[in-house]
């Protein structure tokens, strides 16, 4: 059986007004998932919640928080069934536009492989035999069996294994409820943003190799004596090397986002002003900006003054 790869969840925060968010939904996803409809209440730190088909959601009107005054943002959420309905090419183009033209952050990305050449029991055994190479600890493993539960393919008996915590930036699930064994990697926060910008901007046919590379950054299953990959894991990763990507500290991530946004959105206008008015016009904007920026950038400025780093993400324990 061939292994099938897909994006299983995508959540993104975008800086902009509610009206801009609804317009973006209409332009990108309404043709596939229908229009957003207000549900009459909020959720997850937002005053307004909209829903479309297959539980797709738009969160808007954030509850006021210190430092966010005057900087509206909204959240788009595409759960598994919604991601299945959206063509891969559309997801690719959407993420490319986010990266190039929007101030945005991918906050959750789940990747799934169906029909893997191993079972939850094989993964469980490898963990117990200390054949897992990962930042995870064995104590973070949760294994369950439901001997009388029917699978979607009609067989009886299911098993499920989870490695990691839902509060961590990465978590792994291996289960057979749908029939073929599925492996899911759930990623959040900076790790989700990093992987999305490395995987989803590429042609969809290239997603699976890059996704496995990031999976191997998180976990591998090896023979202790030889450090070679276990045969069933080797068959799955198909000689794909690790991505070797590490999450930068928060200060570096934010600076890079700001630099990319200025380069894409502002630099053409600045170049015209410099050529027509002179470079002193740019210096005047900097002075004016210092008066207007408020508290939004306080954390970044304090980290820079100390010559240190803002708090980065912690690897999973």
Secondary structure, 3 states (H helix, E strand, C coil): CCCEEEEEEEEEEEECCHHHHHHHHHHHCHHHHCCCEECCCCECCEEEEEECHHHCEEEEEECCCCCCCCCCEEEEEECHHHHHHCCHHHHHHHHHHHHHHCCEEEEEEEEEEECCCCCHHHHHHHHHCCCEEECCCHHHEEEEEEEEEECCCCCEEEEEEEECCCCCCEEEEEECCCCCCEEEEEEEHHHHHHHHHHHCCCCHHHHHHHHHHHHHHHEEEECCCCCCECHHHHHHHCCCCCCCCCCCCHHHHHHHHHHHHHHHHHHHHHHHHHHHCCCHHHHHHHHHHHHHCCCCCHHHHHHHHHCCCCCCCCCCC
